[in-house]
Amino acid sequence: HRGQQLQYAAHMGAEAKNRAVLLSDLRAAIENAALFLVYQPQVDLDTGDLIGLEALLRWRTADGRLVPPDQFIPVAEHSGLILPLGQRALEMACQTLRELQMAGLAPARMAVNVSVVQLRDPGFLDMVCAALSANGLAGHHLELEIKESVVVLPTQLLQSTLNALRAHGVTIA
């Protein structure tokens, strides 16, 4: 910050400490499988039919407190933990959809949120295909929801990844 005056404030240290503790706790939560999915129904408003489910990642600490996703997801993205976390969430969502299919209760698709960090990962397409294949699902059973911040990706990388996913039948929202 050449030519600028910077001043340390006490809250900056507290915020840094809180992020470090959250990251450490998140690592432990991943290792201990303390993160889980909840499923939000997607309903056709005209017919009332269940047309899909959206898988939402949640974290409950050992003391029973829920950590809001807007607190732990940015930490996971910044630290790189979003890759194994996203993979596990996608695998669990696909497994749940397969179990619902086998019980005759499955909607047409499962929606899963995807981070920009995941889209940048060269192994992302293979990971998606592996999760579908391991559960006997076709691409049309999966909808990936991408945040608007995806526009920060280089167009060529974004286009090639999205085109490859679409070629496998995966819907992009």
Disulfide bonds with the S-S distance in Angstrom:
none
